[in-house]
Amino acid sequence: MRGHIRRRGERSWAVVVDLAPDPATGKRRQKWHSVKGTKRDAERELARLLNELNTGGYVEPTRMTIGQYMKDWLAQTASTVRPLTHESYAAMARCHIEPALGAVRLNQLSPAVIERWCREQLAGGRADGRGQALSPRTVRYCLRILSMALKRAVRLGLVPRNAAEAVDPPRHSRREVPFLDVRVAERLIQAAGGTRLELPVLLAVTTGMRRGEILGLRWADVDLARGSLEVRQALLPGRRFAPPKTTSGRRPVALPQGVAEPLKKQRASCEEARRLLGPAYEDHDLVVCLGDGRPWEPTTLSSAFHELARRTGLGGLRFHDLRHLHATVLLRAGIHPKVVADRLGHSTVGVTLDTYSHVVPDLQRQAAQAIDTLLGGQPPSGR
């Protein structure tokens, strides 16, 4: 490959390199690159470009911006991931990536630019004008999305390397699972009694089901005669239904006897509403629904529970924390972690133990007592 430099101004140079001839016409092709500095700087840039051409690492300059490319990447990704995942990617790109990086040229995005963007998001310099700092977890997620997008750009020959892979993601500590016990469960169930939250709270405490799984539960999934239910779908924001993400998420769950009567009352209530409203009843066969059969909006349930927890003196408690309460109570009662993992729909027992071992100190004591039993309660004799 050949190339040359030309002066453009007092400290401005054009570096011109010859590319492979046009495959369709056979005509000569050249690419011009601008360099500011001395002639020596231009010569070094020419040498670098010629080396890239000879080693196959050269990428033709593009005027495409990060904002333009992210839209193209999101359109391509729509058919390869779950709809909710795609919506999450699009929201992160729209709210956090494009406002700050959207105007940057794709081929000018460097690790230094990305690192500065990460620092600004962590410090509260969000480009959308809200001025709130993003959590390390959110910044890590945005960085992962950007890296996935740039990985495709490398495959397409739009950039020579994935600049996001050279950036260390911010550290984040896992949100500590709150220590909850049976007394908290009793207070919540009592406070929710007689309200529209009664059954959702009862199911969350006694089964460990997720919010969307409770709101997506159908009567066809409940077998009161056998005292069990099957998790087969979940309600997503926007009132859409979707199957569980994983095979372990689709699972049978045994019901405590105390849940049977409230479920029977709810079934009778649904049948009465269906009879009274007739065609106006929107029948999705849901166990937990609005008075006319329509599904709840998941965020509405969370808001209503937040208010209930505040009135009960448990401000800050989330509906999802009832799932943690269920797991913690079972583990402290000595239920095998594999059984708990199956009820929660965890892919492995390791996930369950990882999440809950630090809130179950009795497990450590039980381990120490087991060693004592094996040794007959006596320390080993020295020699």
C-alpha positions as CSV (number, residue, x, y, z in Angstrom):
1,M,0.0,0.0,0.0
2,R,1.1,3.5,-0.7
3,G,0.4,7.0,0.6
4,H,1.6,10.5,0.9
5,I,1.1,13.8,2.9
6,R,0.1,17.2,1.7
7,R,0.2,20.6,3.5
8,R,-3.2,22.2,4.1
9,G,-2.3,25.0,6.4
10,E,0.5,26.2,8.7
11,R,-0.1,23.3,11.1
12,S,-2.5,21.2,9.2
13,W,-1.8,18.2,6.9
14,A,-3.7,15.8,4.7
15,V,-2.5,12.2,4.9
16,V,-3.7,10.3,1.8
17,V,-3.5,6.5,1.6
18,D,-4.3,4.3,-1.4
19,L,-6.9,1.6,-0.8
20,A,-7.7,-1.5,-2.8
21,P,-9.3,-0.7,-6.2
22,D,-13.1,-0.6,-6.3
23,P,-14.1,-4.2,-6.8
24,A,-17.0,-3.3,-9.1
25,T,-15.3,-0.7,-11.4
26,G,-11.6,-1.4,-10.8
27,K,-11.0,2.3,-10.2
28,R,-8.4,3.7,-7.9
29,R,-9.6,4.6,-4.4
30,Q,-8.0,6.9,-1.8
31,K,-8.8,8.0,1.7
32,W,-7.8,11.4,3.1
33,H,-7.1,11.9,6.8
34,S,-6.6,15.3,8.5
35,V,-3.7,15.8,11.0
36,K,-2.9,18.9,13.0
37,G,0.7,19.4,14.1
38,T,4.1,19.2,12.5
39,K,5.1,17.4,9.4
40,R,6.7,14.8,11.6
41,D,3.3,14.1,13.2
42,A,1.8,13.7,9.7
43,E,4.6,11.3,8.7
44,R,4.0,9.2,11.9
45,E,0.2,9.1,11.1
46,L,0.9,8.0,7.5
47,A,3.2,5.2,8.8
48,R,0.5,4.0,11.2
49,L,-2.2,4.0,8.6
50,L,0.0,2.1,6.1
51,N,0.8,-0.5,8.8
52,E,-2.9,-1.0,9.5
53,L,-3.5,-1.4,5.8
54,N,-0.8,-4.0,5.4
55,T,-1.9,-5.9,8.5
56,G,-5.6,-5.8,7.9
57,G,-6.5,-3.5,10.8
58,Y,-7.5,-0.5,8.8
59,V,-11.1,0.7,9.0
60,E,-12.3,3.4,6.7
61,P,-13.4,6.6,8.4
62,T,-17.1,7.0,8.9
63,R,-19.2,10.1,9.8
64,M,-21.7,7.9,11.7
65,T,-22.3,9.0,15.3
66,I,-22.9,6.9,18.3
67,G,-26.5,8.1,18.4
68,Q,-27.1,7.0,14.8
69,Y,-25.3,3.7,15.3
70,M,-27.2,2.8,18.5
71,K,-30.5,3.2,16.7
72,D,-29.3,0.9,14.0
73,W,-28.0,-1.6,16.6
74,L,-31.3,-1.6,18.5
75,A,-33.3,-2.2,15.3
76,Q,-31.1,-5.2,14.5
77,T,-31.3,-6.5,18.1
78,A,-35.1,-6.4,18.3
79,S,-35.5,-9.8,16.7
80,T,-32.7,-11.5,18.7
81,V,-33.7,-10.8,22.4
82,R,-36.9,-10.9,24.5
83,P,-39.2,-7.8,24.0
84,L,-38.7,-6.7,27.6
85,T,-34.9,-7.0,27.3
86,H,-35.0,-5.0,24.1
87,E,-37.1,-2.3,25.8
88,S,-34.6,-2.2,28.6
89,Y,-31.7,-1.7,26.1
90,A,-33.6,1.0,24.3
91,A,-34.4,2.9,27.6
92,M,-30.8,2.8,28.8
93,A,-29.6,4.0,25.4
94,R,-32.2,6.8,25.2
95,C,-31.8,8.0,28.7
96,H,-28.1,7.6,29.5
97,I,-26.0,6.7,26.5
98,E,-27.3,8.9,23.7
99,P,-27.6,12.2,25.6
100,A,-23.9,12.2,26.6
101,L,-22.3,10.2,23.7
102,G,-24.8,10.4,20.9
103,A,-23.0,13.2,19.0
104,V,-19.5,11.5,19.2
105,R,-18.3,10.0,16.0
106,L,-18.3,6.2,16.1
107,N,-14.7,6.0,15.0
108,Q,-13.6,8.6,17.5
109,L,-15.1,6.9,20.6
110,S,-12.1,6.0,22.8
111,P,-11.7,4.3,26.2
112,A,-10.8,7.7,27.7
113,V,-14.1,9.2,26.4
114,I,-16.1,6.3,27.8
115,E,-14.3,6.4,31.2
116,R,-15.1,10.1,31.5
117,W,-18.7,9.4,30.7
118,C,-18.9,6.7,33.4
119,R,-17.4,9.1,36.0
120,E,-19.9,11.8,35.0
121,Q,-22.9,9.4,35.4
122,L,-21.6,8.3,38.8
123,A,-21.1,11.9,40.0
124,G,-24.5,13.1,38.9
125,G,-23.7,14.7,35.6
126,R,-26.4,13.1,33.6
127,A,-26.9,14.7,30.3
128,D,-30.7,14.5,30.4
129,G,-30.8,17.5,32.8
130,R,-32.2,15.6,35.8
131,G,-28.9,16.0,37.6
132,Q,-29.2,12.7,39.5
133,A,-26.3,10.3,40.0
134,L,-26.7,6.8,38.5
135,S,-25.9,3.8,40.7
136,P,-22.8,1.8,39.9
137,R,-25.1,-1.1,38.9
138,T,-26.9,1.1,36.3
139,V,-23.6,2.4,34.9
140,R,-22.3,-1.2,34.6
141,Y,-25.4,-2.2,32.7
142,C,-25.1,0.8,30.3
143,L,-21.5,0.0,29.7
144,R,-22.4,-3.6,28.9
145,I,-25.0,-2.5,26.4
146,L,-22.5,-0.1,24.8
147,S,-19.9,-2.9,24.6
148,M,-22.4,-5.3,23.0
149,A,-23.2,-2.7,20.4
150,L,-19.6,-1.9,19.6
151,K,-18.8,-5.6,19.3
152,R,-21.1,-5.7,16.3
153,A,-19.5,-2.5,14.9
154,V,-16.2,-4.3,15.0
155,R,-17.7,-7.3,13.1
156,L,-19.1,-4.9,10.5
157,G,-15.7,-3.2,10.0
158,L,-17.0,0.2,11.3
159,V,-14.4,0.4,14.1
160,P,-11.1,-1.4,14.5
161,R,-11.7,-2.3,18.2
162,N,-14.3,-2.3,20.9
163,A,-13.3,0.7,23.0
164,A,-15.8,-0.3,25.8
165,E,-13.9,-3.5,26.5
166,A,-10.9,-1.5,27.6
167,V,-12.9,0.3,30.4
168,D,-13.1,-1.2,33.9
169,P,-16.7,-1.2,35.0
170,P,-17.4,0.6,38.3
171,R,-17.5,-1.6,41.4
172,H,-20.8,-2.1,43.1
173,S,-21.9,-3.9,46.2
174,R,-24.9,-6.2,46.1
175,R,-27.9,-4.7,47.8
176,E,-28.1,-6.4,51.2
177,V,-31.1,-8.6,51.6
178,P,-33.1,-7.2,54.6
179,F,-33.4,-9.4,57.7
180,L,-37.1,-10.2,58.0
181,D,-38.8,-12.7,60.2
182,V,-42.2,-14.2,60.8
183,R,-43.3,-11.3,63.0
184,V,-42.9,-8.9,60.0
185,A,-44.9,-11.3,57.8
186,E,-47.7,-11.4,60.4
187,R,-47.8,-7.6,60.6
188,L,-48.0,-7.2,56.9
189,I,-50.7,-9.9,56.4
190,Q,-52.8,-8.4,59.1
191,A,-52.4,-4.9,57.7
192,A,-53.3,-6.1,54.2
193,G,-56.4,-8.0,55.4
194,G,-59.6,-6.9,53.8
195,T,-57.8,-4.7,51.2
196,R,-57.0,-5.4,47.6
197,L,-53.5,-6.2,48.7
198,E,-54.5,-9.1,50.9
199,L,-54.1,-11.9,48.4
200,P,-50.9,-10.6,46.7
201,V,-49.2,-10.1,50.0
202,L,-50.3,-13.6,51.2
203,L,-49.1,-15.3,48.1
204,A,-45.7,-13.4,48.2
205,V,-45.1,-14.3,51.8
206,T,-46.2,-18.0,51.5
207,T,-44.9,-18.9,48.1
208,G,-41.9,-16.6,47.4
209,M,-43.4,-15.8,43.9
210,R,-42.2,-12.6,42.1
211,R,-44.6,-9.7,41.6
212,G,-45.1,-10.4,37.9
213,E,-45.7,-14.1,38.6
214,I,-48.4,-13.4,41.2
215,L,-50.1,-10.9,38.8
216,G,-49.9,-13.4,35.9
217,L,-51.2,-16.4,37.9
218,R,-54.3,-17.9,36.3
219,W,-57.0,-20.1,37.8
220,A,-56.0,-22.7,35.3
221,D,-52.6,-22.8,37.0
222,V,-54.1,-23.4,40.5
223,D,-55.1,-26.8,41.8
224,L,-56.8,-26.3,45.2
225,A,-57.6,-30.0,45.5
226,R,-53.9,-30.9,45.5
227,G,-52.8,-27.7,47.2
228,S,-50.4,-26.5,44.5
229,L,-50.0,-24.1,41.7
230,E,-47.7,-23.8,38.7
231,V,-45.8,-20.7,37.6
232,R,-46.3,-20.6,33.8
233,Q,-46.4,-16.9,33.0
234,A,-45.7,-13.4,34.4
235,L,-47.3,-10.0,33.9
236,L,-44.8,-7.4,32.6
237,P,-45.0,-3.6,32.8
238,G,-47.5,-2.4,30.1
239,R,-49.8,-5.3,31.1
240,R,-48.3,-7.9,28.8
241,F,-47.8,-11.5,29.6
242,A,-44.7,-13.6,29.0
243,P,-43.5,-17.0,30.0
244,P,-40.7,-17.4,32.6
245,K,-37.2,-16.5,31.2
246,T,-35.7,-19.8,32.2
247,T,-36.8,-23.4,32.6
248,S,-36.3,-23.2,36.4
249,G,-38.6,-20.2,36.4
250,R,-41.5,-22.4,35.2
251,R,-42.1,-24.5,38.4
252,P,-44.7,-26.1,40.7
253,V,-45.1,-24.5,44.1
254,A,-46.9,-26.3,47.0
255,L,-49.4,-24.1,48.8
256,P,-49.8,-23.9,52.6
257,Q,-53.3,-24.8,53.9
258,G,-53.8,-21.3,55.1
259,V,-53.9,-20.0,51.5
260,A,-56.7,-22.3,50.3
261,E,-59.6,-20.4,51.9
262,P,-58.5,-16.9,50.7
263,L,-58.1,-18.4,47.2
264,K,-61.6,-19.9,47.3
265,K,-63.1,-16.6,48.3
266,Q,-61.2,-14.8,45.5
267,R,-62.5,-17.4,43.0
268,A,-66.1,-16.8,44.1
269,S,-65.5,-13.0,43.9
270,C,-64.2,-13.3,40.3
271,E,-67.1,-15.5,39.3
272,E,-69.6,-13.1,40.8
273,A,-68.0,-10.1,38.9
274,R,-68.0,-12.1,35.7
275,R,-71.7,-12.8,36.1
276,L,-72.7,-9.2,37.0
277,L,-70.6,-7.5,34.3
278,G,-71.2,-10.0,31.6
279,P,-69.5,-8.9,28.3
280,A,-67.9,-5.9,30.1
281,Y,-65.8,-8.3,32.2
282,E,-62.3,-8.6,30.6
283,D,-61.6,-12.3,31.3
284,H,-57.9,-13.2,31.4
285,D,-58.6,-16.0,34.0
286,L,-56.4,-14.1,36.5
287,V,-56.4,-14.9,40.2
288,V,-55.3,-11.4,41.1
289,C,-57.0,-8.7,39.0
290,L,-59.0,-5.6,39.0
291,G,-62.7,-5.6,39.6
292,D,-63.5,-5.9,35.9
293,G,-61.0,-8.7,35.2
294,R,-58.3,-6.5,33.8
295,P,-54.7,-7.2,35.0
296,W,-53.1,-4.9,37.5
297,E,-50.3,-2.6,36.3
298,P,-47.2,-4.0,38.2
299,T,-46.0,-0.6,39.2
300,T,-49.4,0.2,40.7
301,L,-49.1,-2.9,43.0
302,S,-45.6,-1.8,44.1
303,S,-46.9,1.7,44.9
304,A,-49.9,0.4,46.9
305,F,-47.6,-1.9,48.8
306,H,-45.1,0.9,49.6
307,E,-47.9,2.9,51.1
308,L,-49.1,-0.2,53.1
309,A,-45.6,-0.8,54.4
310,R,-45.2,2.9,55.4
311,R,-48.5,2.8,57.4
312,T,-47.4,-0.4,59.1
313,G,-44.1,1.2,60.3
314,L,-42.0,-0.7,57.7
315,G,-41.2,2.2,55.4
316,G,-38.7,1.4,52.7
317,L,-39.8,-2.2,52.4
318,R,-40.4,-3.3,48.8
319,F,-42.9,-5.9,47.5
320,H,-39.9,-7.9,46.3
321,D,-38.6,-8.1,49.8
322,L,-41.5,-10.4,50.7
323,R,-39.8,-13.0,48.4
324,H,-36.6,-12.5,50.5
325,L,-38.8,-13.0,53.7
326,H,-40.1,-16.3,52.4
327,A,-36.7,-17.6,51.6
328,T,-35.2,-16.4,54.9
329,V,-38.0,-18.0,57.0
330,L,-37.6,-21.3,55.3
331,L,-33.8,-21.4,55.6
332,R,-34.0,-20.5,59.3
333,A,-36.5,-23.3,59.8
334,G,-34.0,-25.8,58.5
335,I,-35.6,-26.4,55.1
336,H,-33.0,-27.8,52.6
337,P,-31.6,-25.0,50.4
338,K,-32.4,-27.1,47.3
339,V,-36.1,-27.0,48.2
340,V,-36.0,-23.3,48.7
341,A,-34.2,-22.8,45.4
342,D,-36.9,-24.8,43.6
343,R,-39.7,-22.7,45.2
344,L,-38.0,-19.5,44.2
345,G,-37.2,-20.7,40.7
346,H,-33.4,-20.2,41.1
347,S,-31.3,-21.9,38.5
348,T,-29.0,-23.4,41.1
349,V,-28.7,-23.8,44.8
350,G,-25.6,-21.7,44.7
351,V,-27.7,-18.6,43.8
352,T,-29.9,-19.2,46.8
353,L,-27.0,-19.7,49.2
354,D,-25.1,-16.7,47.7
355,T,-28.1,-14.5,48.3
356,Y,-29.3,-15.6,51.7
357,S,-26.4,-17.2,53.6
358,H,-25.4,-13.9,55.3
359,V,-28.9,-13.3,56.7
360,V,-29.1,-16.8,58.2
361,P,-26.4,-16.9,60.9
362,D,-27.9,-20.1,62.3
363,L,-26.5,-22.0,59.4
364,Q,-23.0,-21.2,60.6
365,R,-23.9,-22.2,64.2
366,Q,-25.4,-25.5,62.9
367,A,-22.2,-26.2,61.0
368,A,-20.1,-25.6,64.2
369,Q,-22.4,-27.8,66.3
370,A,-22.2,-30.6,63.7
371,I,-18.4,-30.6,64.0
372,D,-18.8,-30.7,67.8
373,T,-21.1,-33.7,67.4
374,L,-18.6,-35.5,65.1
375,L,-15.8,-34.9,67.6
376,G,-17.9,-35.9,70.6
377,G,-17.9,-32.4,71.9
378,Q,-14.2,-32.6,72.8
379,P,-11.4,-30.7,71.2
380,P,-8.8,-32.8,69.5
381,S,-5.9,-33.8,71.8
382,G,-2.5,-32.4,71.0
383,R,0.7,-34.4,70.8
